[in-house]
Structure formats: C-alpha cells, structure tokens
Amino acid sequence: MQDSQPQPSRRRFFAGAATAGAAAAAVVALPHIAAPGATAAAEPVPAPPERGGGYRLSAHVQQYYKTTQL
C-alpha cells in the first residue's frame, strides 16, 4: 500500500506564507487610505504669498515637529 499524501515542500510553504503576509498587509493598509477628495476638502490650500517663500506650517509638518522633540 502506498500513501497518497503529497510531500511537503519548502517552496510551497514559503509561497503560502508570502501570500498570507501580503493579504495581512493589505487588510491593515487599505482601511487607512483616504479618498483623494476627502483630504483636499479637509484642509483648504491658501494662495501662495506674492513675494515667494510658500512655506506653510501644515498639519503633517506639525506632526513631524512633535515626533522630533526630545
């Protein structure tokens, strides 16, 4: 009598692990992606200054500054 069970292989294991990892990453990342129109409506962009120097202290810059404080 011969067993008809397939032999486990490393290649199949790693392919399955990679697929599961990619699926988990997609599940985690997709709910956090906002619609393109939603971010534009949330923060209106002011007109650039007449003399140049268009630096603005926007929300993402403020968040960066908070993360760099000691």
mmCIF file as Biopython writes it, N, C-alpha, C and O atoms, coordinates in Angstrom:
data_model
#
loop_
_atom_site.group_PDB
_atom_site.id
_atom_site.type_symbol
_atom_site.label_atom_id
_atom_site.label_alt_id
_atom_site.label_comp_id
_atom_site.label_asym_id
_atom_site.label_entity_id
_atom_site.label_seq_id
_atom_site.pdbx_PDB_ins_code
_atom_site.Cartn_x
_atom_site.Cartn_y
_atom_site.Cartn_z
_atom_site.occupancy
_atom_site.B_iso_or_equiv
_atom_site.auth_seq_id
_atom_site.auth_asym_id
_atom_site.pdbx_PDB_model_num
ATOM 1   N N  . MET A ? 1  ? 0.832   -1.180 0.000  1.0 0.0 1  A 1 
ATOM 2   C CA . MET A ? 1  ? 0.000   0.000  0.000  1.0 0.0 1  A 1 
ATOM 3   C C  . MET A ? 1  ? 0.875   1.242  0.000  1.0 0.0 1  A 1 
ATOM 4   O O  . MET A ? 1  ? 1.919   1.307  0.649  1.0 0.0 1  A 1 
ATOM 5   N N  . GLN A ? 2  ? 0.414   2.200  -0.738 1.0 0.0 2  A 1 
ATOM 6   C CA . GLN A ? 2  ? 1.184   3.432  -0.866 1.0 0.0 2  A 1 
ATOM 7   C C  . GLN A ? 2  ? 0.336   4.605  -0.373 1.0 0.0 2  A 1 
ATOM 8   O O  . GLN A ? 2  ? -0.852  4.700  -0.682 1.0 0.0 2  A 1 
ATOM 9   N N  . ASP A ? 3  ? 0.964   5.495  0.398  1.0 0.0 3  A 1 
ATOM 10  C CA . ASP A ? 3  ? 0.253   6.685  0.876  1.0 0.0 3  A 1 
ATOM 11  C C  . ASP A ? 3  ? 0.104   7.661  -0.275 1.0 0.0 3  A 1 
ATOM 12  O O  . ASP A ? 3  ? 1.040   7.863  -1.047 1.0 0.0 3  A 1 
ATOM 13  N N  . SER A ? 4  ? -1.071  8.269  -0.394 1.0 0.0 4  A 1 
ATOM 14  C CA . SER A ? 4  ? -1.303  9.228  -1.477 1.0 0.0 4  A 1 
ATOM 15  C C  . SER A ? 4  ? -1.195  10.682 -1.003 1.0 0.0 4  A 1 
ATOM 16  O O  . SER A ? 4  ? -1.665  11.597 -1.679 1.0 0.0 4  A 1 
ATOM 17  N N  . GLN A ? 5  ? -0.583  10.883 0.146  1.0 0.0 5  A 1 
ATOM 18  C CA . GLN A ? 5  ? -0.431  12.241 0.654  1.0 0.0 5  A 1 
ATOM 19  C C  . GLN A ? 5  ? 0.731   12.925 -0.054 1.0 0.0 5  A 1 
ATOM 20  O O  . GLN A ? 5  ? 1.783   12.316 -0.248 1.0 0.0 5  A 1 
ATOM 21  N N  . PRO A ? 6  ? 0.549   14.191 -0.443 1.0 0.0 6  A 1 
ATOM 22  C CA . PRO A ? 6  ? 1.651   14.901 -1.108 1.0 0.0 6  A 1 
ATOM 23  C C  . PRO A ? 6  ? 2.769   15.217 -0.116 1.0 0.0 6  A 1 
ATOM 24  O O  . PRO A ? 6  ? 2.522   15.418 1.073  1.0 0.0 6  A 1 
ATOM 25  N N  . GLN A ? 7  ? 3.980   15.256 -0.614 1.0 0.0 7  A 1 
ATOM 26  C CA . GLN A ? 7  ? 5.136   15.570 0.210  1.0 0.0 7  A 1 
ATOM 27  C C  . GLN A ? 7  ? 5.182   17.075 0.471  1.0 0.0 7  A 1 
ATOM 28  O O  . GLN A ? 7  ? 4.995   17.865 -0.455 1.0 0.0 7  A 1 
ATOM 29  N N  . PRO A ? 8  ? 5.427   17.479 1.708  1.0 0.0 8  A 1 
ATOM 30  C CA . PRO A ? 8  ? 5.539   18.920 1.982  1.0 0.0 8  A 1 
ATOM 31  C C  . PRO A ? 8  ? 6.809   19.473 1.334  1.0 0.0 8  A 1 
ATOM 32  O O  . PRO A ? 8  ? 7.849   18.814 1.302  1.0 0.0 8  A 1 
ATOM 33  N N  . SER A ? 9  ? 6.699   20.683 0.826  1.0 0.0 9  A 1 
ATOM 34  C CA . SER A ? 9  ? 7.872   21.296 0.202  1.0 0.0 9  A 1 
ATOM 35  C C  . SER A ? 9  ? 8.074   22.690 0.768  1.0 0.0 9  A 1 
ATOM 36  O O  . SER A ? 9  ? 7.116   23.366 1.145  1.0 0.0 9  A 1 
ATOM 37  N N  . ARG A ? 10 ? 9.317   23.110 0.824  1.0 0.0 10 A 1 
ATOM 38  C CA . ARG A ? 10 ? 9.628   24.445 1.332  1.0 0.0 10 A 1 
ATOM 39  C C  . ARG A ? 10 ? 9.100   25.519 0.408  1.0 0.0 10 A 1 
ATOM 40  O O  . ARG A ? 10 ? 8.622   26.559 0.860  1.0 0.0 10 A 1 
ATOM 41  N N  . ARG A ? 11 ? 9.186   25.269 -0.873 1.0 0.0 11 A 1 
ATOM 42  C CA . ARG A ? 11 ? 8.742   26.273 -1.840 1.0 0.0 11 A 1 
ATOM 43  C C  . ARG A ? 11 ? 7.261   26.577 -1.651 1.0 0.0 11 A 1 
ATOM 44  O O  . ARG A ? 11 ? 6.865   27.742 -1.647 1.0 0.0 11 A 1 
ATOM 45  N N  . ARG A ? 12 ? 6.451   25.555 -1.496 1.0 0.0 12 A 1 
ATOM 46  C CA . ARG A ? 12 ? 5.011   25.763 -1.309 1.0 0.0 12 A 1 
ATOM 47  C C  . ARG A ? 12 ? 4.737   26.456 0.027  1.0 0.0 12 A 1 
ATOM 48  O O  . ARG A ? 12 ? 3.853   27.308 0.120  1.0 0.0 12 A 1 
ATOM 49  N N  . PHE A ? 13 ? 5.493   26.090 1.050  1.0 0.0 13 A 1 
ATOM 50  C CA . PHE A ? 13 ? 5.318   26.719 2.359  1.0 0.0 13 A 1 
ATOM 51  C C  . PHE A ? 13 ? 5.622   28.211 2.289  1.0 0.0 13 A 1 
ATOM 52  O O  . PHE A ? 13 ? 4.837   29.028 2.773  1.0 0.0 13 A 1 
ATOM 53  N N  . PHE A ? 14 ? 6.759   28.572 1.689  1.0 0.0 14 A 1 
ATOM 54  C CA . PHE A ? 14 ? 7.135   29.987 1.622  1.0 0.0 14 A 1 
ATOM 55  C C  . PHE A ? 14 ? 6.202   30.776 0.706  1.0 0.0 14 A 1 
ATOM 56  O O  . PHE A ? 14 ? 5.941   31.952 0.961  1.0 0.0 14 A 1 
ATOM 57  N N  . ALA A ? 15 ? 5.700   30.154 -0.348 1.0 0.0 15 A 1 
ATOM 58  C CA . ALA A ? 15 ? 4.732   30.835 -1.209 1.0 0.0 15 A 1 
ATOM 59  C C  . ALA A ? 15 ? 3.446   31.116 -0.436 1.0 0.0 15 A 1 
ATOM 60  O O  . ALA A ? 15 ? 2.874   32.199 -0.559 1.0 0.0 15 A 1 
ATOM 61  N N  . GLY A ? 16 ? 2.995   30.163 0.348  1.0 0.0 16 A 1 
ATOM 62  C CA . GLY A ? 16 ? 1.801   30.369 1.163  1.0 0.0 16 A 1 
ATOM 63  C C  . GLY A ? 16 ? 2.011   31.422 2.235  1.0 0.0 16 A 1 
ATOM 64  O O  . GLY A ? 16 ? 1.123   32.230 2.505  1.0 0.0 16 A 1 
ATOM 65  N N  . ALA A ? 17 ? 3.196   31.411 2.849  1.0 0.0 17 A 1 
ATOM 66  C CA . ALA A ? 17 ? 3.499   32.413 3.875  1.0 0.0 17 A 1 
ATOM 67  C C  . ALA A ? 17 ? 3.564   33.809 3.274  1.0 0.0 17 A 1 
ATOM 68  O O  . ALA A ? 17 ? 3.096   34.769 3.886  1.0 0.0 17 A 1 
ATOM 69  N N  . ALA A ? 18 ? 4.144   33.933 2.077  1.0 0.0 18 A 1 
ATOM 70  C CA . ALA A ? 18 ? 4.216   35.237 1.416  1.0 0.0 18 A 1 
ATOM 71  C C  . ALA A ? 18 ? 2.828   35.733 1.039  1.0 0.0 18 A 1 
ATOM 72  O O  . ALA A ? 18 ? 2.532   36.920 1.178  1.0 0.0 18 A 1 
ATOM 73  N N  . THR A ? 19 ? 1.987   34.843 0.569  1.0 0.0 19 A 1 
ATOM 74  C CA . THR A ? 19 ? 0.619   35.223 0.209  1.0 0.0 19 A 1 
ATOM 75  C C  . THR A ? 19 ? -0.157  35.673 1.445  1.0 0.0 19 A 1 
ATOM 76  O O  . THR A ? 19 ? -0.877  36.670 1.402  1.0 0.0 19 A 1 
ATOM 77  N N  . ALA A ? 20 ? -0.010  34.943 2.534  1.0 0.0 20 A 1 
ATOM 78  C CA . ALA A ? 20 ? -0.699  35.323 3.770  1.0 0.0 20 A 1 
ATOM 79  C C  . ALA A ? 20 ? -0.183  36.659 4.298  1.0 0.0 20 A 1 
ATOM 80  O O  . ALA A ? 20 ? -0.963  37.474 4.790  1.0 0.0 20 A 1 
ATOM 81  N N  . GLY A ? 21 ? 1.118   36.888 4.199  1.0 0.0 21 A 1 
ATOM 82  C CA . GLY A ? 21 ? 1.684   38.162 4.645  1.0 0.0 21 A 1 
ATOM 83  C C  . GLY A ? 21 ? 1.199   39.328 3.811  1.0 0.0 21 A 1 
ATOM 84  O O  . GLY A ? 21 ? 0.893   40.395 4.344  1.0 0.0 21 A 1 
ATOM 85  N N  . ALA A ? 22 ? 1.127   39.128 2.491  1.0 0.0 22 A 1 
ATOM 86  C CA . ALA A ? 22 ? 0.638   40.194 1.616  1.0 0.0 22 A 1 
ATOM 87  C C  . ALA A ? 22 ? -0.833  40.488 1.882  1.0 0.0 22 A 1 
ATOM 88  O O  . ALA A ? 22 ? -1.253  41.645 1.867  1.0 0.0 22 A 1 
ATOM 89  N N  . ALA A ? 23 ? -1.606  39.451 2.121  1.0 0.0 23 A 1 
ATOM 90  C CA . ALA A ? 23 ? -3.025  39.654 2.416  1.0 0.0 23 A 1 
ATOM 91  C C  . ALA A ? 23 ? -3.201  40.395 3.741  1.0 0.0 23 A 1 
ATOM 92  O O  . ALA A ? 23 ? -4.051  41.279 3.850  1.0 0.0 23 A 1 
ATOM 93  N N  . ALA A ? 24 ? -2.410  40.041 4.735  1.0 0.0 24 A 1 
ATOM 94  C CA . ALA A ? 24 ? -2.498  40.730 6.027  1.0 0.0 24 A 1 
ATOM 95  C C  . ALA A ? 24 ? -2.095  42.193 5.900  1.0 0.0 24 A 1 
ATOM 96  O O  . ALA A ? 24 ? -2.717  43.064 6.507  1.0 0.0 24 A 1 
ATOM 97  N N  . ALA A ? 25 ? -1.061  42.466 5.117  1.0 0.0 25 A 1 
ATOM 98  C CA . ALA A ? 25 ? -0.637  43.854 4.914  1.0 0.0 25 A 1 
ATOM 99  C C  . ALA A ? 25 ? -1.712  44.653 4.193  1.0 0.0 25 A 1 
ATOM 100 O O  . ALA A ? 25 ? -1.934  45.822 4.512  1.0 0.0 25 A 1 
ATOM 101 N N  . ALA A ? 26 ? -2.377  44.039 3.233  1.0 0.0 26 A 1 
ATOM 102 C CA . ALA A ? 26 ? -3.441  44.730 2.509  1.0 0.0 26 A 1 
ATOM 103 C C  . ALA A ? 26 ? -4.617  45.037 3.426  1.0 0.0 26 A 1 
ATOM 104 O O  . ALA A ? 26 ? -5.204  46.116 3.345  1.0 0.0 26 A 1 
ATOM 105 N N  . VAL A ? 27 ? -4.961  44.105 4.288  1.0 0.0 27 A 1 
ATOM 106 C CA . VAL A ? 27 ? -6.077  44.318 5.216  1.0 0.0 27 A 1 
ATOM 107 C C  . VAL A ? 27 ? -5.760  45.450 6.181  1.0 0.0 27 A 1 
ATOM 108 O O  . VAL A ? 27 ? -6.641  46.239 6.525  1.0 0.0 27 A 1 
ATOM 109 N N  . VAL A ? 28 ? -4.527  45.536 6.614  1.0 0.0 28 A 1 
ATOM 110 C CA . VAL A ? 28 ? -4.136  46.586 7.555  1.0 0.0 28 A 1 
ATOM 111 C C  . VAL A ? 28 ? -4.061  47.937 6.862  1.0 0.0 28 A 1 
ATOM 112 O O  . VAL A ? 28 ? -4.476  48.943 7.438  1.0 0.0 28 A 1 
ATOM 113 N N  . ALA A ? 29 ? -3.541  47.987 5.639  1.0 0.0 29 A 1 
ATOM 114 C CA . ALA A ? 29 ? -3.279  49.260 4.967  1.0 0.0 29 A 1 
ATOM 115 C C  . ALA A ? 29 ? -4.511  49.860 4.299  1.0 0.0 29 A 1 
ATOM 116 O O  . ALA A ? 29 ? -4.665  51.081 4.304  1.0 0.0 29 A 1 
ATOM 117 N N  . LEU A ? 30 ? -5.370  49.064 3.738  1.0 0.0 30 A 1 
ATOM 118 C CA . LEU A ? 30 ? -6.473  49.602 2.944  1.0 0.0 30 A 1 
ATOM 119 C C  . LEU A ? 30 ? -7.471  50.446 3.730  1.0 0.0 30 A 1 
ATOM 120 O O  . LEU A ? 30 ? -7.911  51.464 3.195  1.0 0.0 30 A 1 
ATOM 121 N N  . PRO A ? 31 ? -7.861  50.108 4.949  1.0 0.0 31 A 1 
ATOM 122 C CA . PRO A ? 31 ? -8.811  50.981 5.649  1.0 0.0 31 A 1 
ATOM 123 C C  . PRO A ? 31 ? -8.247  52.362 5.965  1.0 0.0 31 A 1 
ATOM 124 O O  . PRO A ? 31 ? -9.016  53.299 6.180  1.0 0.0 31 A 1 
ATOM 125 N N  . HIS A ? 32 ? -6.923  52.511 5.997  1.0 0.0 32 A 1 
ATOM 126 C CA . HIS A ? 32 ? -6.317  53.792 6.344  1.0 0.0 32 A 1 
ATOM 127 C C  . HIS A ? 32 ? -6.117  54.693 5.138  1.0 0.0 32 A 1 
ATOM 128 O O  . HIS A ? 32 ? -5.749  55.857 5.300  1.0 0.0 32 A 1 
ATOM 129 N N  . ILE A ? 33 ? -6.345  54.197 3.956  1.0 0.0 33 A 1 
ATOM 130 C CA . ILE A ? 33 ? -6.181  55.017 2.763  1.0 0.0 33 A 1 
ATOM 131 C C  . ILE A ? 33 ? -7.444  55.852 2.585  1.0 0.0 33 A 1 
ATOM 132 O O  . ILE A ? 33 ? -8.543  55.309 2.477  1.0 0.0 33 A 1 
ATOM 133 N N  . ALA A ? 34 ? -7.286  57.155 2.556  1.0 0.0 34 A 1 
ATOM 134 C CA . ALA A ? 34 ? -8.428  58.053 2.418  1.0 0.0 34 A 1 
ATOM 135 C C  . ALA A ? 34 ? -8.705  58.306 0.941  1.0 0.0 34 A 1 
ATOM 136 O O  . ALA A ? 34 ? -7.822  58.164 0.094  1.0 0.0 34 A 1 
ATOM 137 N N  . ALA A ? 35 ? -9.919  58.676 0.654  1.0 0.0 35 A 1 
ATOM 138 C CA . ALA A ? 35 ? -10.275 59.029 -0.710 1.0 0.0 35 A 1 
ATOM 139 C C  . ALA A ? 35 ? -9.554  60.313 -1.096 1.0 0.0 35 A 1 
ATOM 140 O O  . ALA A ? 35 ? -9.358  61.179 -0.244 1.0 0.0 35 A 1 
ATOM 141 N N  . PRO A ? 36 ? -9.150  60.463 -2.367 1.0 0.0 36 A 1 
ATOM 142 C CA . PRO A ? 36 ? -8.407  61.662 -2.757 1.0 0.0 36 A 1 
ATOM 143 C C  . PRO A ? 36 ? -9.171  62.958 -2.515 1.0 0.0 36 A 1 
ATOM 144 O O  . PRO A ? 36 ? -8.556  63.967 -2.170 1.0 0.0 36 A 1 
ATOM 145 N N  . GLY A ? 37 ? -10.470 62.963 -2.680 1.0 0.0 37 A 1 
ATOM 146 C CA . GLY A ? 37 ? -11.252 64.172 -2.488 1.0 0.0 37 A 1 
ATOM 147 C C  . GLY A ? 37 ? -11.434 64.546 -1.025 1.0 0.0 37 A 1 
ATOM 148 O O  . GLY A ? 37 ? -11.650 65.715 -0.708 1.0 0.0 37 A 1 
ATOM 149 N N  . ALA A ? 38 ? -11.349 63.576 -0.137 1.0 0.0 38 A 1 
ATOM 150 C CA . ALA A ? 38 ? -11.584 63.838 1.283  1.0 0.0 38 A 1 
ATOM 151 C C  . ALA A ? 38 ? -10.463 64.666 1.898  1.0 0.0 38 A 1 
ATOM 152 O O  . ALA A ? 38 ? -10.732 65.527 2.736  1.0 0.0 38 A 1 
ATOM 153 N N  . THR A ? 39 ? -9.232  64.432 1.509  1.0 0.0 39 A 1 
ATOM 154 C CA . THR A ? 39 ? -8.130  65.186 2.096  1.0 0.0 39 A 1 
ATOM 155 C C  . THR A ? 39 ? -8.081  66.606 1.561  1.0 0.0 39 A 1 
ATOM 156 O O  . THR A ? 39 ? -7.693  67.520 2.289  1.0 0.0 39 A 1 
ATOM 157 N N  . ALA A ? 40 ? -8.462  66.812 0.322  1.0 0.0 40 A 1 
ATOM 158 C CA . ALA A ? 40 ? -8.437  68.152 -0.252 1.0 0.0 40 A 1 
ATOM 159 C C  . ALA A ? 40 ? -9.509  69.037 0.386  1.0 0.0 40 A 1 
ATOM 160 O O  . ALA A ? 40 ? -9.295  70.237 0.561  1.0 0.0 40 A 1 
ATOM 161 N N  . ALA A ? 41 ? -10.647 68.461 0.731  1.0 0.0 41 A 1 
ATOM 162 C CA . ALA A ? 41 ? -11.721 69.242 1.324  1.0 0.0 41 A 1 
ATOM 163 C C  . ALA A ? 41 ? -11.447 69.536 2.798  1.0 0.0 41 A 1 
ATOM 164 O O  . ALA A ? 41 ? -11.978 70.505 3.341  1.0 0.0 41 A 1 
ATOM 165 N N  . ALA A ? 42 ? -10.642 68.731 3.438  1.0 0.0 42 A 1 
ATOM 166 C CA . ALA A ? 42 ? -10.399 68.905 4.862  1.0 0.0 42 A 1 
ATOM 167 C C  . ALA A ? 42 ? -9.522  70.118 5.157  1.0 0.0 42 A 1 
ATOM 168 O O  . ALA A ? 42 ? -9.751  70.816 6.145  1.0 0.0 42 A 1 
ATOM 169 N N  . GLU A ? 43 ? -8.527  70.380 4.319  1.0 0.0 43 A 1 
ATOM 170 C CA . GLU A ? 43 ? -7.607  71.487 4.567  1.0 0.0 43 A 1 
ATOM 171 C C  . GLU A ? 43 ? -7.487  72.339 3.295  1.0 0.0 43 A 1 
ATOM 172 O O  . GLU A ? 43 ? -6.783  71.953 2.363  1.0 0.0 43 A 1 
ATOM 173 N N  . PRO A ? 44 ? -8.166  73.491 3.249  1.0 0.0 44 A 1 
ATOM 174 C CA . PRO A ? 44 ? -8.062  74.323 2.049  1.0 0.0 44 A 1 
ATOM 175 C C  . PRO A ? 44 ? -6.654  74.899 1.904  1.0 0.0 44 A 1 
ATOM 176 O O  . PRO A ? 44 ? -6.022  75.273 2.892  1.0 0.0 44 A 1 
ATOM 177 N N  . VAL A ? 45 ? -6.182  74.963 0.686  1.0 0.0 45 A 1 
ATOM 178 C CA . VAL A ? 45 ? -4.839  75.466 0.414  1.0 0.0 45 A 1 
ATOM 179 C C  . VAL A ? 45 ? -4.913  76.971 0.197  1.0 0.0 45 A 1 
ATOM 180 O O  . VAL A ? 45 ? -5.595  77.425 -0.721 1.0 0.0 45 A 1 
ATOM 181 N N  . PRO A ? 46 ? -4.220  77.757 1.027  1.0 0.0 46 A 1 
ATOM 182 C CA . PRO A ? 46 ? -4.241  79.208 0.838  1.0 0.0 46 A 1 
ATOM 183 C C  . PRO A ? 46 ? -3.420  79.602 -0.389 1.0 0.0 46 A 1 
ATOM 184 O O  . PRO A ? 46 ? -2.582  78.838 -0.869 1.0 0.0 46 A 1 
ATOM 185 N N  . ALA A ? 47 ? -3.678  80.799 -0.878 1.0 0.0 47 A 1 
ATOM 186 C CA . ALA A ? 47 ? -2.945  81.298 -2.039 1.0 0.0 47 A 1 
ATOM 187 C C  . ALA A ? 47 ? -1.481  81.518 -1.665 1.0 0.0 47 A 1 
ATOM 188 O O  . ALA A ? 47 ? -1.191  81.912 -0.535 1.0 0.0 47 A 1 
ATOM 189 N N  . PRO A ? 48 ? -0.555  81.272 -2.591 1.0 0.0 48 A 1 
ATOM 190 C CA . PRO A ? 48 ? 0.858   81.494 -2.279 1.0 0.0 48 A 1 
ATOM 191 C C  . PRO A ? 48 ? 1.146   82.975 -2.064 1.0 0.0 48 A 1 
ATOM 192 O O  . PRO A ? 48 ? 0.476   83.821 -2.656 1.0 0.0 48 A 1 
ATOM 193 N N  . PRO A ? 49 ? 2.122   83.301 -1.234 1.0 0.0 49 A 1 
ATOM 194 C CA . PRO A ? 49 ? 2.445   84.703 -0.994 1.0 0.0 49 A 1 
ATOM 195 C C  . PRO A ? 49 ? 2.992   85.367 -2.258 1.0 0.0 49 A 1 
ATOM 196 O O  . PRO A ? 49 ? 3.550   84.701 -3.131 1.0 0.0 49 A 1 
ATOM 197 N N  . GLU A ? 50 ? 2.827   86.679 -2.342 1.0 0.0 50 A 1 
ATOM 198 C CA . GLU A ? 50 ? 3.232   87.412 -3.542 1.0 0.0 50 A 1 
ATOM 199 C C  . GLU A ? 50 ? 4.739   87.440 -3.723 1.0 0.0 50 A 1 
ATOM 200 O O  . GLU A ? 50 ? 5.222   87.437 -4.856 1.0 0.0 50 A 1 
ATOM 201 N N  . ARG A ? 51 ? 5.492   87.467 -2.634 1.0 0.0 51 A 1 
ATOM 202 C CA . ARG A ? 51 ? 6.945   87.573 -2.726 1.0 0.0 51 A 1 
ATOM 203 C C  . ARG A ? 51 ? 7.645   86.215 -2.707 1.0 0.0 51 A 1 
ATOM 204 O O  . ARG A ? 51 ? 8.865   86.156 -2.550 1.0 0.0 51 A 1 
ATOM 205 N N  . GLY A ? 52 ? 6.920   85.164 -2.860 1.0 0.0 52 A 1 
ATOM 206 C CA . GLY A ? 52 ? 7.534   83.837 -2.817 1.0 0.0 52 A 1 
ATOM 207 C C  . GLY A ? 52 ? 7.618   83.315 -1.400 1.0 0.0 52 A 1 
ATOM 208 O O  . GLY A ? 52 ? 6.996   83.866 -0.492 1.0 0.0 52 A 1 
ATOM 209 N N  . GLY A ? 53 ? 8.381   82.259 -1.206 1.0 0.0 53 A 1 
ATOM 210 C CA . GLY A ? 53 ? 8.512   81.688 0.140  1.0 0.0 53 A 1 
ATOM 211 C C  . GLY A ? 53 ? 7.232   81.051 0.596  1.0 0.0 53 A 1 
ATOM 212 O O  . GLY A ? 53 ? 6.653   81.490 1.590  1.0 0.0 53 A 1 
ATOM 213 N N  . GLY A ? 54 ? 6.769   80.039 -0.088 1.0 0.0 54 A 1 
ATOM 214 C CA . GLY A ? 54 ? 5.482   79.429 0.214  1.0 0.0 54 A 1 
ATOM 215 C C  . GLY A ? 54 ? 5.505   78.407 1.328  1.0 0.0 54 A 1 
ATOM 216 O O  . GLY A ? 54 ? 4.758   77.431 1.257  1.0 0.0 54 A 1 
ATOM 217 N N  . TYR A ? 55 ? 6.323   78.579 2.353  1.0 0.0 55 A 1 
ATOM 218 C CA . TYR A ? 55 ? 6.354   77.644 3.479  1.0 0.0 55 A 1 
ATOM 219 C C  . TYR A ? 55 ? 5.102   77.822 4.322  1.0 0.0 55 A 1 
ATOM 220 O O  . TYR A ? 55 ? 4.739   78.936 4.698  1.0 0.0 55 A 1 
ATOM 221 N N  . ARG A ? 56 ? 4.447   76.696 4.613  1.0 0.0 56 A 1 
ATOM 222 C CA . ARG A ? 56 ? 3.268   76.714 5.482  1.0 0.0 56 A 1 
ATOM 223 C C  . ARG A ? 56 ? 3.460   75.677 6.572  1.0 0.0 56 A 1 
ATOM 224 O O  . ARG A ? 56 ? 3.991   74.594 6.327  1.0 0.0 56 A 1 
ATOM 225 N N  . LEU A ? 57 ? 3.037   76.004 7.744  1.0 0.0 57 A 1 
ATOM 226 C CA . LEU A ? 57 ? 3.092   75.065 8.854  1.0 0.0 57 A 1 
ATOM 227 C C  . LEU A ? 57 ? 1.815   74.227 8.815  1.0 0.0 57 A 1 
ATOM 228 O O  . LEU A ? 57 ? 0.858   74.499 9.539  1.0 0.0 57 A 1 
ATOM 229 N N  . SER A ? 58 ? 1.816   73.207 7.961  1.0 0.0 58 A 1 
ATOM 230 C CA . SER A ? 58 ? 0.628   72.383 7.788  1.0 0.0 58 A 1 
ATOM 231 C C  . SER A ? 58 ? 0.569   71.296 8.862  1.0 0.0 58 A 1 
ATOM 232 O O  . SER A ? 58 ? 1.478   71.168 9.682  1.0 0.0 58 A 1 
ATOM 233 N N  . ALA A ? 59 ? -0.504  70.526 8.843  1.0 0.0 59 A 1 
ATOM 234 C CA . ALA A ? 59 ? -0.724  69.524 9.887  1.0 0.0 59 A 1 
ATOM 235 C C  . ALA A ? 59 ? 0.351   68.449 9.878  1.0 0.0 59 A 1 
ATOM 236 O O  . ALA A ? 59 ? 0.813   68.029 10.939 1.0 0.0 59 A 1 
ATOM 237 N N  . HIS A ? 60 ? 0.757   67.997 8.692  1.0 0.0 60 A 1 
ATOM 238 C CA . HIS A ? 60 ? 1.762   66.937 8.674  1.0 0.0 60 A 1 
ATOM 239 C C  . HIS A ? 60 ? 3.139   67.455 9.093  1.0 0.0 60 A 1 
ATOM 240 O O  . HIS A ? 60 ? 3.942   66.689 9.626  1.0 0.0 60 A 1 
ATOM 241 N N  . VAL A ? 61 ? 3.424   68.727 8.866  1.0 0.0 61 A 1 
ATOM 242 C CA . VAL A ? 61 ? 4.689   69.311 9.329  1.0 0.0 61 A 1 
ATOM 243 C C  . VAL A ? 61 ? 4.658   69.442 10.849 1.0 0.0 61 A 1 
ATOM 244 O O  . VAL A ? 61 ? 5.655   69.160 11.513 1.0 0.0 61 A 1 
ATOM 245 N N  . GLN A ? 62 ? 3.538   69.860 11.399 1.0 0.0 62 A 1 
ATOM 246 C CA . GLN A ? 62 ? 3.414   69.951 12.853 1.0 0.0 62 A 1 
ATOM 247 C C  . GLN A ? 62 ? 3.571   68.580 13.501 1.0 0.0 62 A 1 
ATOM 248 O O  . GLN A ? 62 ? 4.191   68.460 14.557 1.0 0.0 62 A 1 
ATOM 249 N N  . GLN A ? 63 ? 3.013   67.545 12.873 1.0 0.0 63 A 1 
ATOM 250 C CA . GLN A ? 63 ? 3.157   66.185 13.401 1.0 0.0 63 A 1 
ATOM 251 C C  . GLN A ? 63 ? 4.619   65.760 13.382 1.0 0.0 63 A 1 
ATOM 252 O O  . GLN A ? 63 ? 5.092   65.120 14.321 1.0 0.0 63 A 1 
ATOM 253 N N  . TYR A ? 64 ? 5.333   66.109 12.325 1.0 0.0 64 A 1 
ATOM 254 C CA . TYR A ? 64 ? 6.763   65.796 12.253 1.0 0.0 64 A 1 
ATOM 255 C C  . TYR A ? 64 ? 7.527   66.505 13.368 1.0 0.0 64 A 1 
ATOM 256 O O  . TYR A ? 64 ? 8.377   65.903 14.023 1.0 0.0 64 A 1 
ATOM 257 N N  . TYR A ? 65 ? 7.226   67.767 13.578 1.0 0.0 65 A 1 
ATOM 258 C CA . TYR A ? 65 ? 7.910   68.520 14.634 1.0 0.0 65 A 1 
ATOM 259 C C  . TYR A ? 65 ? 7.656   67.890 16.009 1.0 0.0 65 A 1 
ATOM 260 O O  . TYR A ? 65 ? 8.554   67.857 16.850 1.0 0.0 65 A 1 
ATOM 261 N N  . LYS A ? 66 ? 6.444   67.394 16.237 1.0 0.0 66 A 1 
ATOM 262 C CA . LYS A ? 66 ? 6.136   66.747 17.513 1.0 0.0 66 A 1 
ATOM 263 C C  . LYS A ? 66 ? 6.958   65.472 17.696 1.0 0.0 66 A 1 
ATOM 264 O O  . LYS A ? 66 ? 7.380   65.163 18.811 1.0 0.0 66 A 1 
ATOM 265 N N  . THR A ? 67 ? 7.187   64.734 16.617 1.0 0.0 67 A 1 
ATOM 266 C CA . THR A ? 67 ? 7.936   63.479 16.736 1.0 0.0 67 A 1 
ATOM 267 C C  . THR A ? 67 ? 9.423   63.710 16.937 1.0 0.0 67 A 1 
ATOM 268 O O  . THR A ? 67 ? 10.119  62.808 17.405 1.0 0.0 67 A 1 
ATOM 269 N N  . THR A ? 68 ? 9.934   64.892 16.597 1.0 0.0 68 A 1 
ATOM 270 C CA . THR A ? 68 ? 11.374  65.136 16.730 1.0 0.0 68 A 1 
ATOM 271 C C  . THR A ? 68 ? 11.745  65.817 18.036 1.0 0.0 68 A 1 
ATOM 272 O O  . THR A ? 68 ? 12.929  66.016 18.307 1.0 0.0 68 A 1 
ATOM 273 N N  . GLN A ? 69 ? 10.771  66.176 18.845 1.0 0.0 69 A 1 
ATOM 274 C CA . GLN A ? 69 ? 11.078  66.817 20.125 1.0 0.0 69 A 1 
ATOM 275 C C  . GLN A ? 69 ? 11.690  65.801 21.080 1.0 0.0 69 A 1 
ATOM 276 O O  . GLN A ? 69 ? 11.297  64.635 21.109 1.0 0.0 69 A 1 
ATOM 277 N N  . LEU A ? 70 ? 12.645  66.261 21.847 1.0 0.0 70 A 1 
ATOM 278 C CA . LEU A ? 70 ? 13.290  65.376 22.827 1.0 0.0 70 A 1 
ATOM 279 C C  . LEU A ? 70 ? 12.608  65.440 24.162 1.0 0.0 70 A 1 
ATOM 280 O O  . LEU A ? 70 ? 13.023  64.759 25.100 1.0 0.0 70 A 1 
#
